[in-house]
Amino acid sequence: MDKNKRIEDLKNYVQGVLNREEGRNLYFTYKDSLDEVTPQDAFEVFYSKLQEGYMPKDILEILDRVINVFHRSLSEYKWEGPKENSFIDILMKENRALEKKLDKIRPILLDRKVKEKKDTILKELRDLQEFDAHYLKKENILFPYLEKKMESFEGLTIMWSLHDEARRDIAKMIEILETDKLDDNQFNIQIGKLFFSLLGIVHKEEFILFPAAMEVIEDHEWEEMNIQSLEYGFPFIEPPAIDQKEIDVREFDGMTFKTETGELNFEQVLLIFNGLPVDLSFVDENNKLRYFTRPKDRIFPRSPAAIGRDVRNCHPAESLHVVEEIIEEFRSGRKDKATFWIRLRGKLILIQYFALRNSSGDYKGVLEVSQDITEIKSLEGERRLLQW
């Protein structure tokens, strides 16, 4: 079948699902095309709906129904598997480890003694939070590489929303178990939702995302991704052997940064920026991420893969409107600063955005500054003597 016709049929099918049309008639109308869906087709179709103005949350409402119909074709799709210990292979090993983790939880649940074994279940669910490293590696490493390959990969915002759903589902389960009065019905509904959410992402990765990625990413890029993944960790598996290549800053020794307030060489600039107890990220006037620092304890993960990425793709879809509003207010000159603070892993994080303008007042981008202010907030009185 002609690819253009197939894509058009698939778009019409998904639109019919969005319109809540009768499923059986809809399926048989486009059956021939539905029987030939490829992973790349799936990206193109969902991306087209985002382009038409649908939000990721709209797509999420019908996503599993559509993927179930696509399943037969996707499951039969032949693709070249990843090499041993390559970036995708490691992600797949993490998926197998996650499935084993969930299999370990199932017997405890089937025992129907949730209240008696609450502490055991709670420990297992807290352990599941470690799997966030898997999602972060996709969001900050794999997604940026894919977005540079094809426009349709901007549809990855839908999968990012799935990650956020999984994060919320784990947090909700922990909250339910931490309450003094455990509601069995609420627990059963939520634990079912959690399993469905986590395993659903695995399914979408291995039938759509990974096959599509294998078709467009080059070998040297997989190696780059592996090196960048070392900062994130490898949930539930032994860390694989990955050769880390160091960037030799000595090649920049001849570069000098001069201003009226002093003179620094390249290495000194780098040491100062990375020595600051804050995360810095610079987005230029074209909304592209151009630079970020690497302090000792970075609060929010960033990977070199994101350099050149549109800032709108660096945030989950649910917070995109806030990002766009900040940029618009800065660009117009109406505002110069935006401030937020959040609780994260028991810490209080201050997040500030500053408009950058040149000497003529022209907008040149945004500086994002994030800082752990937990200790600062606790300070009282004075300390005038040195204490280590």
MIFIKOL-453711 format. One record per atom (N, C-alpha, C): residue in three letters; x, y, z. Coordinates in steps of 0.1 Angstrom, whole numbers, plus 5000, padded with zeros to 4 digits. Layout:
ALAXYZ...
***
This chain:
MET500849885000MET500050005000MET500950125000ASP500450234993ASP501250364992ASP501250425007LYS502450465011LYS502650515024LYS501750635027ASN501650725017ASN500950845020ASN499450815022LYS498950715015LYS497550675017LYS497350615030ARG498350535034ARG498250465047ARG498250565059ILE499150665058ILE499250765068ILE497950845069GLU497350875057GLU496150955057GLU495050875063ASP494950745060ASP493950655066ASP494150645081LEU495350635086LEU495650625100LEU495250755107LYS495550865101LYS495150995107LYS493551005108ASN492950955098ASN491450955098ASN490850865109TYR491550745110TYR491150655120TYR491250715134VAL492450775137VAL492650835150VAL491650955153GLN491451025142GLN490451135144GLN489051085147GLY488750965141GLY487450905144GLY487350865158VAL488450805163VAL488550765178VAL488350895187LEU489050995183LEU488951125191LEU487551175191ASN486851155179ASN485451195178ASN484451105184ARG484950995190ARG484150895197ARG483150825187GLU483650805175GLU482850725165GLU482750585168GLU481750515163GLU481550375166GLU482850285162GLY483350215171GLY484650145169GLY484750045158ARG483749955157ARG483749845148ARG483749895133ASN482849985130ASN482750045117ASN484050125113LEU484550195123LEU485750265121LEU486950175118TYR487050065125TYR488149965123TYR488049915109PHE486849865105PHE486749795092PHE486949895080THR486650025083THR486850125072THR488250145069TYR489150125079TYR490550155077TYR491450025079LYS490849905079LYS491449785083LYS492749765075ASP492749785062ASP493949755054ASP495149835059SER494949965062SER496050045067SER496450015081LEU495449975089LEU495749935103LEU496549815104ASP496449725094ASP497249605093ASP498649625089GLU498949745085GLU500349775080GLU501049885088VAL500549915100VAL501150025108VAL502649995111THR503450095110THR504850085114THR505150175126PRO506250155133PRO506550245144PRO506650395140GLN507250415128GLN507350555123GLN506050615120ASP505050525115ASP503750575112ASP503050625125ALA503250555135ALA502550585148ALA503050725152PHE504350755151PHE504850885155PHE504250995146GLU504250965133GLU503751065124GLU502251105126VAL501450995129VAL500051015131VAL499751095143PHE500351055154PHE500151135167PHE500651275166TYR501851295160TYR502351425158TYR501451515150SER500751455140SER499851535132SER498751595140LYS498251515150LYS497151555159LYS497651675168LEU498851665173LEU499351775181LEU499451895172GLN499851885160GLN499952005151GLN498552065148GLU497551985149GLU496152025147GLU495652095159GLY496352095170GLY495952165182GLY495552085194TYR495551955192TYR495251865203TYR496351865213MET496051855226MET497051855236MET497451705240PRO498651685245PRO498951545249PRO497951485258LYS497251555266LYS496251495275LYS495051445267ASP494751515256ASP493651465247ASP494051335241ILE495351325236ILE495751205230ILE495851085240LEU496251125253LEU496351015263LEU494950945265GLU493851025264GLU492550965266GLU492250855257ILE492750855245ILE492450755235ILE493650665231LEU494850695237LEU496050635233LEU496050485233ASP495650425245ASP495750285247ASP494750215237ARG493550275235ARG492650215226ARG493250205212VAL493950315207VAL494550315194VAL495650215193ILE496550215204ILE497750125204ILE497249985204ASN496149955210ASN495649815210ASN495249765196VAL494749865188VAL494349835174VAL495649825166PHE496649905169PHE497849895161PHE498749775165HIS498349715176HIS499249615182HIS499749505173ARG498749445166ARG499049325157ARG500149365147SER499949475140SER500949515130SER502349545137LEU502249625148LEU503549665155LEU504249545160SER503549445165SER504149325171SER504849235161GLU504349245148GLU504949165137GLU505949245130TYR506149365133TYR507149455126TYR508549405129LYS509349385118LYS510749335119LYS511649455120TRP512449455131TRP513449565133TRP514749505138GLU515849575135GLU517149535140GLU517349565154GLY517449455162GLY517649475177GLY518949545180PRO519049605192PRO520249675196PRO521349585199LYS522549645198LYS523749565202LYS523849555217GLU524549455221GLU524749425236GLU525349545243ASN524649585254ASN525049705262ASN525149835254SER524349845244SER524149975237SER523050045245PHE522850175242PHE521850255250PHE520450185251ILE519950145239ILE518650085239ILE518649945246ASP519649875244ASP519749745251ASP519749755266ILE520449855271ILE520449885285ILE519049925290LEU518350005282LEU516950045286LEU516049925286MET516249825277MET515449705276MET515749615288LYS517049615292LYS517349535304LYS516749595317GLU516649725317GLU516049785328GLU514549755328ASN513949745317ASN512549705316ASN512249565321ARG513249475317ARG513049335323ARG513149335338ALA514049415343ALA514249425358ALA513049485364LEU512449585358LEU511149645363LEU510049535363GLU509949455353GLU508949355353GLU509149255364LYS510349215367LYS510649125378LYS510349185391LYS510549315392LYS510149395404LYS508649385406LEU507949405396LEU506449405397LEU505949265400ASP506649165394ASP506249025397ASP506548985411LYS507449055417LYS507749035431LYS506649095440ILE506049195436ILE505049265443ILE503749195442ARG503449135431ARG502149065428ARG501748965438PRO502648865442PRO502148765452PRO501748835466ILE502448945469ILE502049005482ILE500649065481LEU500249115469LEU498949175467LEU497949065467LEU498248945460LEU497248835458LEU497048775472ASP497948795481ASP497748735495ASP496548795502ARG496148915497ARG494948985502ARG495149025517LYS496449045521LYS496749085534LYS497549215534VAL496949315527VAL497649445524VAL497949515537LYS496949515546LYS497249595559LYS498349525567GLU498349395567GLU499349325575GLU500749345569LYS500749355556LYS502049365549LYS502349505543LYS501649595549LYS501749735544LYS503249785543ASP504049755553ASP505349805553ASP506249745542THR505949615540THR506749545529THR506349605515ILE505049625513ILE504549685501ILE505049825499LEU505049905510LEU505550035509LEU507050045505LYS507849955511LYS509249955507LYS509449925492GLU508649825487GLU508749795473GLU508349905464LEU507349985468LEU506850095460LEU507750215460ARG508450235472ARG509450335473ARG510650305464ASP510950175463ASP512050135454ASP511650165440LEU510450155436LEU510050185422LEU510350325418GLN510450415428GLN510850555424GLN512250565418GLU513050465420GLU514450465414GLU514350455399PHE513150395394PHE513050375380PHE512850505372ASP512750615380ASP512650745373ASP513950775365ALA515050725369ALA516250735361ALA516150695347HIS515350585345HIS515050535332HIS514250635323TYR513250695329TYR512550795322TYR513350925319LEU514150965329LEU515051085327LEU516051065316LYS516550945314LYS517450915303LYS516750925290LYS515550885289LYS514750905277LYS514551055274GLU514051125284GLU513651265283GLU514851355279ASN515951325286ASN517051425285ASN518151375275ILE518151255271ILE519151205261ILE518551155248LEU517751045249LEU517150995237LEU516251085230PHE515351155237PHE514351245230PHE515051355222PRO516051425228PRO516751525220PRO517351475207TYR517951365208TYR518651305196TYR517551275185LEU516451225189LEU515351195180LEU514751315174GLU514551415182GLU513951545177GLU514751605166LYS516051585167LYS516851645156LYS516851565143LYS516251445144LYS516251355132LYS514951385123MET513851385130MET512551405122MET511551485130GLU510851575123GLU509851655130GLU508851575138SER508451465132SER507451385139SER507751335153PHE509051335156PHE509551295169PHE509151395180GLU508751515176GLU508251605186GLU506951555193GLY506451445187GLY505251385194GLY505751305206LEU506951305209LEU507451235222LEU506951305234THR506451425233THR505751495244THR504651405250ILE504051325241ILE502951235246ILE503551135256MET504751075252MET505350975261MET505851045274TRP506351165273TRP506751235285TRP505651245294SER504451275289SER503251285297SER502951155304LEU503151045297LEU503050905303LEU503950885315HIS505250935313HIS506150925324HIS505651005336ASP505051125334ASP504551205345ASP503351135352GLU502551065344GLU501450985350GLU502050875359ALA503050805354ALA503650695362ALA504250755375ARG504850865374ARG505450925386ARG504350965396ARG503251015391ARG502151055400ARG501450925406ASP501350825398ASP500750705403ASP501550635414ILE502850635412ILE503750585423ILE503650665436ALA503650805434ALA503550895446ALA502150875453LYS501150855445LYS499750835450LYS499650705458MET500350595453MET500250475460MET501050485474ILE502150555473ILE502950575486ILE502050655496GLU501450755491GLU500550835499GLU499450755506ILE498850665498ILE497750585503ILE498250495514LEU499450435512LEU499950335522LEU500450405534GLU500850535533GLU501350605545GLU500250655554THR498950655549THR497850705558THR497550605569ASP497150645580ASP496750565591ASP495650465588LYS494650525581LYS493450445577LYS493550405562LEU493950285560LEU494150235546LEU492750185540ASP492450245529ASP491150215522ASP491450105512ASP490949985515ASP491249875506ASP490749895492ASN489549955490ASN489049975477ASN489950075469GLN490250185476GLN491150285469GLN492450225466PHE493050145475PHE494250075472PHE494249985460ASN493149905459ASN493049815448ASN492949885434ILE492149995434ILE492050065422ILE493350135418GLN494050195427GLN495250265424GLN496450165421ILE496550055427ILE497649965424ILE497449905410GLY496149875406GLY495849835393GLY496249935382LYS495950065385LYS496350175377LYS497850185375LEU498550165386LEU500050175386LEU500650075377PHE500249945379PHE500749835371PHE500449865356PHE499249905353PHE498849935339PHE499750045333SER499950145341SER500750255337SER502250225334LEU502850155343LEU504250115342LEU504450015330LEU503649915330LEU503849815319LEU503349865306GLY502449965306GLY502050025293GLY503150105287ILE503950175295ILE505150245289ILE506150145283VAL506350035290VAL507249935285VAL506849885271HIS505549855270HIS504949815257HIS505149915246LYS504950045249LYS505050145239LYS506450175236GLU507350155245GLU508750165242GLU509250065232GLU508849935235GLU509449825228GLU508749795215PHE507549845213PHE506849825200PHE506849945191ILE507150065197ILE507150185189ILE508450265190LEU508750305202LEU509850405204LEU511250335200PHE511550225205PHE512850165203PHE513050125188PRO512050055182PRO512250025168PRO512450145159ALA511650255162ALA511750375154ALA513150435156ALA513650435169ALA514950495172ALA516050425165MET515950295164MET517050215158MET517150245143GLU516050295137GLU516150315123GLU516750455119VAL516950535129VAL517450675126VAL518650715133ILE518950655144ILE520150685152ILE521350615147GLU522550685146GLU523750615141GLU524550565153ASP525450465149ASP526250395160ASP526950495169HIS527650595163HIS528450685172HIS527550765181GLU526250785177GLU525350855186GLU524850775198TRP524750645195TRP524450545206TRP525550555217GLU526850555212GLU527950565221GLU527950695229GLU527650805223GLU527550935230GLU526450925240MET525350865237MET524150855247MET524650765259ASN525350655256ASN525750575267ASN526650655277ILE527550735272ILE528450815280ILE527650905289GLN526650975282GLN525751075289GLN524951005300SER524550875298SER523650805307SER524350775320LEU525650785321LEU526450755333LEU525950845345GLU525550965342GLU525151055352GLU523851025359TYR523050935352TYR521650905357TYR521550775365GLY522350675362GLY522250555369GLY521450455361PHE521350325366PHE520750215359PHE519850135369PRO518650175369PRO517750125379PRO517549975378PHE517749905389PHE517449755391PHE518449665383ILE519449725377ILE520449635370ILE521849675374GLU522849585372GLU524249615375GLU524649725364PRO525449825369PRO525949925359PRO526749855348PRO526449885336PRO527249825325PRO528549885323ALA529449815317ALA530849875314ALA530749975302ILE530950095305ILE530850205295ILE532150285295ASP532850295284ASP534050375283ASP533650525283GLN534150595293GLN533850735293GLN535050815287LYS534750895277LYS535750975271LYS535751115277GLU536951155281GLU537051285288GLU537251395277ILE536751515279ILE536951625271ILE538251695276ASP539151715268ASP540451775272ASP540351925270VAL540251995282VAL540052145281VAL541352215278ARG542452145278ARG543752205276ARG543852265262GLU543052205252GLU543052265239GLU542552405238PHE541952455249PHE541352585249PHE542252685257ASP543452635261ASP544252715270ASP544552855264GLY544652865251GLY544952995245GLY543853095244MET542653045247MET541453135247MET541453225260THR541153355258THR541153445269THR539853525269PHE539253535281PHE537953615282PHE538353745289LYS538253855282LYS538653985288LYS537454085289THR537354145301THR536354255303THR537054355311GLU536254465314GLU536854575322GLU537054535337THR536454415340THR536554375354THR537554265356GLY538254225345GLY539254115347GLY539454035335GLU540353935336GLU540753845325GLU540853705330LEU540153615322LEU540153465326LEU540453385314ASN541153275316ASN541253175305ASN540053085305PHE539953005295PHE538752915293PHE538552825305GLU539652755310GLU539552665321GLU539052735334GLN539552855336GLN539052935348GLN537552965347VAL537153005335VAL535653035333VAL534852905336LEU535352795331LEU534552665333LEU534552635348LEU535652645355LEU535752615369LEU534852705377ILE534752835374ILE533952925381ILE532452895379PHE532052875367PHE530652845364PHE530252715371ASN531052605370ASN530652485376ASN530852475391GLY531652575396GLY531852585411GLY530752655418LEU529852725411LEU528752795417LEU527752695423PRO527252725435PRO526252625441PRO524852645435VAL524752655422VAL523452675415VAL523552595402ASP522352565397ASP522252515383ASP521952635374LEU522852655363LEU522552755354LEU522252695340SER521252745333SER520952705320SER520652835312PHE521252835300PHE521052955291PHE520252915279VAL519152985276VAL518352965264VAL518453095256ASP518753085243ASP519053205235ASP517753275230GLU517853375223GLU516653455218GLU515853375208ASN516353265203ASN515653175194ASN514953055201ASN514953065214ASN514352965223ASN515152825223LYS516452835220LYS517252715219LYS518152705232LEU518252585238LEU519152565249LEU520552575244ARG521352665249ARG522752675244ARG523852635254TYR523552635267TYR524552615276TYR523952575290PHE524552485297PHE524252465311PHE525452425319THR525452455332THR526652425340THR526552285346ARG527652245351ARG527652105358ARG528252125372PRO527452175381PRO527852185395PRO527952045401LYS528652035412LYS528851905419LYS527551835421ASP526551905426ASP525251835429ASP524151905421ARG524051875408ARG523051935400ARG521651895404ILE520751985405ILE519451965410ILE518551895399PHE518551955388PHE517751905376PHE518651845366PRO518451725361PRO519351665352PRO519351735338ARG520551745333ARG520751805319ARG521751715312SER521551695299SER522551615291SER522951695279PRO524251675275PRO524751745262PRO523751725251ALA523051615250ALA522051595239ALA521051705238ALA520851775249ALA519751885248ALA520252015242ILE521552025240ILE522152145235ILE521552165220GLY520952285218GLY520352315205GLY518852275205ARG518352215216ARG516952175217ARG516052295219ASP514952295213ASP513952405216ASP513552385231VAL513552495238VAL513252495252VAL511852435255ARG510952445245ARG509552395247ARG509552245248ASN510652185242ASN510752035243ASN511551995255CYS511952085263CYS512752055275CYS511852045288HIS510552065286HIS509652065297HIS508451975294PRO507751915304PRO506551835301PRO505451925296ALA504551865288ALA503551945281ALA502652025291GLU502451965303GLU501552025313GLU502052165318SER503352185317SER503952315322SER504352405310LEU504152365298LEU504552435286LEU504052575286HIS502752595290HIS502152725289HIS502852825298VAL503452775309VAL504152865318VAL505452915312VAL506152815305VAL507452845299VAL507152955288GLU506152925280GLU505853015269GLU505453155274GLU504753165285GLU504353295290GLU505553375295ILE506453305302ILE507653375307ILE508453425295ILE508653345285ILE509453395273ILE508753515266GLU507453505265GLU506753615258GLU506853745266GLU506753735280GLU506853855288GLU508253915288PHE509253825288PHE510653875287PHE510953935273ARG510453865263ARG510753915249ARG510054055247SER508854075252SER508154195250SER508754315259GLY509554275269GLY510154375278GLY509254415290ARG508054345291ARG507154375302ARG507654315315LYS508454215315LYS508954155327LYS510454115325ASP511154115336ASP512654075336ASP512953955345LYS511953915353LYS512353805363LYS511053735367ALA511253605368ALA510153515373ALA510753425384THR509953405395THR510553325406THR509553215410PHE510053095413PHE509252985418PHE510052915429TRP509352845438TRP510052755447TRP509152635449ILE509852515450ILE509152385451ILE509852295461ARG509152195466ARG509652095474ARG510151975465LEU511351935466LEU511851825458LEU512751735466ARG512351605468ARG513151515475ARG513551565489GLY512651625496GLY512851675509GLY513651805510LYS513851875498LYS514651995498LYS513752105493LEU514052235496LEU513352345491LEU514252405480ILE513652415468ILE514452455456ILE513852585451LEU514752685450LEU514352815444LEU514752815429ILE513752845421ILE513952855406ILE513652995401GLN514653055395GLN514453185390GLN514853195375TYR514053275368TYR514353305354TYR514653455352PHE515753485345PHE516153625343PHE516253655328ALA515553765324ALA515753805310ALA517153865307LEU517753825296LEU519053875293LEU518953975281ARG519454095283ARG519354195273ARG520754255270ASN521054295258ASN522354355255ASN522354505259SER523354575256SER523554715260SER522454805253SER521854755242SER520854835235SER519454795240GLY519354705249GLY518154655255GLY517454545247ASP518154495237ASP517554385229ASP517554255236TYR516454185235TYR516254055242TYR517253955236LYS517953885245LYS518953795240LYS518853655246GLY517753635254GLY517553505259GLY517153505274VAL517253385280VAL516753365294VAL517853285301LEU518153325313LEU519053255322LEU518153185333GLU518253055334GLU517552985345GLU518552955356VAL518152985368VAL519052965380VAL518252885390SER518752765393SER518052685404SER519052665415GLN518452675427GLN519352665439GLN518652595451ASP519352505457ASP518852435470ASP519052535481ILE517852585486ILE517952695497ILE517452635510THR517452505511THR517052445524THR517852495536GLU519152485534GLU520052525545GLU519952675548ILE519852755537ILE519752905538ILE518552935546LYS517352875543LYS516152895550LYS516252875565SER517152775569SER517252735583SER518152825591LEU518852915585LEU519853005592LEU519153095602GLU519853115613GLU519353205624GLU520553275630GLY520353385635GLY521453455642GLY522553485633GLU523853475638GLU525053505630GLU526053395633ARG526953375623ARG528153295625ARG529353375620ARG530153425629ARG531353505626ARG532653435627LEU532653315632LEU533853235634LEU533853125623LEU534953085618LEU535152975608LEU534752845614GLN533752775608GLN533452635612GLN533352555599TRP534052445599TRP533952365586TRP532752265586
***
